[in-house]
Amino acid sequence: MRGVTGAGLRAGMSVSAIDPALFRSTMGHFPTGVSVMSTRDGEGRPYGITVSSFASLSLDPPLVQWSLGCNAFSYPLFSKARHFAVSILADDQEEVSRRFCASEDRFAGVMHEEGLFGLPLLDGALAWIECELVNEFPGGDHAIFIGEVLRLRHWQKEPLLHWQGKYHRLSAQGSHNFADCGLRAGSSQ
Ligand SMILES: Cc1cc2nc3c(=O)[nH]c(=O)nc-3n(C[C@H](O)[C@H](O)[C@H](O)COP(=O)(O)O)c2cc1C
């Protein structure tokens, strides 16, 4: 197969022969932002999870998408929830990102506001997007959630980035000239 480096895909090999570690590290070369997706469970308790799969999907109607592992504790919560919120993390929120994939009570001591339907919106984020869950599709071992945007706000802040398993920030020089900017490595995940 032309143009494939490292993947080791040869004629007769099935797609499932792709090495999971290689898949993970290759996809890790794609830089992303970091967001906390949040909702409330049936008893009204807030719940949140750090994701990098969040993306814009459609302008008309305004739709966003993200994916969640089907084995995640929070999968049934987000699947049943009628609404979810996105807090896009700013570059000084690495600790928030770590917190929302840890096992402790994730909202304990975390300043947040209540949005539509009581959705938790994290203070200090660079954007909040409040959504109605309109669709869920299977995506291998993940589920793809589609949300219709009901309300959004953003602030002039720099984003927290995730690239090659580590957190990064945009350089102080700005991001328009690649030669001048680069990525400033933070600590590892
Ligand atoms: C930077 C980063 C990005 C992540 N992106 C995703 C993602 O897009 N989808 C996902 O299911 N898990 C993602 N995770 C892992 C989840 O945050 C983690 O498995 C989750 O918090 C487990 O929570 P739960 O089992 O309580 O639902 C990511 C973790 C980090 C640190």
The ligand as a Gaussian input file, in Angstrom:
#p B3LYP/6-31G(d) Opt

LIG

0 1
 C       -6.668000      15.019000      26.909000
 C       -7.677000      13.903000      27.065000
 C       -8.623000      13.691000      26.077000
 C       -9.568000      12.658000      26.204000
 N      -10.513000      12.495000      25.212000
 C      -11.457000      11.545000      25.344000
 C      -12.492000      11.408000      24.360000
 O      -12.567000      12.152000      23.389000
 N      -13.425000      10.434000      24.553000
 C      -13.384000       9.588000      25.646000
 O      -14.260000       8.726000      25.756000
 N      -12.425000       9.708000      26.588000
 C      -11.466000      10.674000      26.488000
 N      -10.516000      10.822000      27.443000
 C      -10.504000       9.915000      28.595000
 C      -11.587000      10.296000      29.583000
 O      -11.427000      11.619000      30.091000
 C      -11.604000       9.324000      30.764000
 O      -11.578000       8.020000      30.292000
 C      -12.853000       9.563000      31.526000
 O      -12.673000      10.707000      32.357000
 C      -13.340000       8.395000      32.306000
 O      -14.468000       8.849000      32.985000
 P      -15.685000       7.939000      33.373000
 O      -15.251000       6.486000      33.284000
 O      -16.028000       8.393000      34.750000
 O      -16.771000       8.235000      32.394000
 C       -9.565000      11.838000      27.345000
 C       -8.601000      12.068000      28.361000
 C       -7.679000      13.091000      28.214000
 C       -6.695000      13.334000      29.315000

